[in-house]
Amino acid sequence: MKCLVLGGGGFLGYHLCRALLDAGHEVRIFDRPNIARYTVPSPYSIEWSEGDFVNSEDLERALTGCDIIYHLVSTTLPGSSNDNPSYDIETNVVGTIRLLDLVRGDKFRKIVFLSSGGTVYGTPKDVPIRESHPTDPVCSYGIAKLTIEKYLFLYHYLYGLDYCIFRFANPFGERQRIEAAQGAVTVFLHNAFHGQPIEIWGDGTVIRDYIYVKDAVDVLVRAIGYAGSHRVFNIGSGEGRSLNQVLAEIEVVLGRHVPLTRVPGRPFDVPSNVLDISLASEMLGWRPKISFREGLLRTLEWIREPAGQG
């Protein structure tokens, strides 16, 4: 298959593209201009296409000849999305609708959308959270993701467009941007290794589901061959860890105490979010293989490399 990865220049995009190439697929990346391009070892090659996600002409050019479309584009983060909801709608929701308009008449194409298992459900009524759980997001980021999910269903209903949605937990691992405002595990590990301060929100009891990135992208590759009736899947480790437990694991892999600073909790942080991944296991034959500690050790190895931040 020829795969188009929208937003393929980032952390998840890098690992997804490598996994697609390893599986024998062709890959084209679409991302904004002037983003730093990465290379892959021979004999692989990646085609790059630059443009604006909300520009239909740029999108149409990138779509030419591609069978599978991975939608990883997101212009906002959960923590900042409530500051400007209209920007979230204009850049994420409207851009996606333009994408759907371009492919709606082609029943041979498939869209794989990366949604957010950490935000679309809101405050959980039951943990672990199944896909059938009510969706009541408490941030604009989650509302935009859920809105895109609904439009995918609508275009499938109206035009037969094939699609698959993966509600990701919190991926971590090599090449995650240390300076980003997302990715607590990698940021904490990097700062602890370099003796830099670690800030934990609230009392550190907030529980999240963390999944090693290579396990996460494995299921995205499996989506190519999936033809079942289920369209929405939770993807995580299936296990919950508090921020305090994450810090304790980091101290184990580093072999020393790590000092921290506690800052006020954030209003959009729900107390607990752990995903039930049994549907993905049953329908896609997928389960995570890398333990949390092993994922930490692999990420630490990358952090230790002098050129490992590229």
ABEGO torsion letter per residue (X at the ends): XBBBBBGAABAAAAAAAAAAAAAGBBBBBBBBBGBBBBBBBOABBBBBBBEBAABAAAAAAAABGBABBBBABBABBAAAAAABAAAAAAAAAAAAAAAAAAAAABAABBBBBBBBAAAAAEBBABOBBBAABBBBBABAAAAAAAAAAAAAAAAAAAAGBBBBBBBBBBBBEBGBBAABABGAAAAAAAAAAAGBBBBBBEAGABBBBBBBAAAAAAAAAAAAABABABABBBBBAGBBBBAAAAAAAAAAAAGBBBBBBBBBBBAABBABBBBBAAAAAAAAGBBBABBAAAAAAAAAAAAABAAAAX
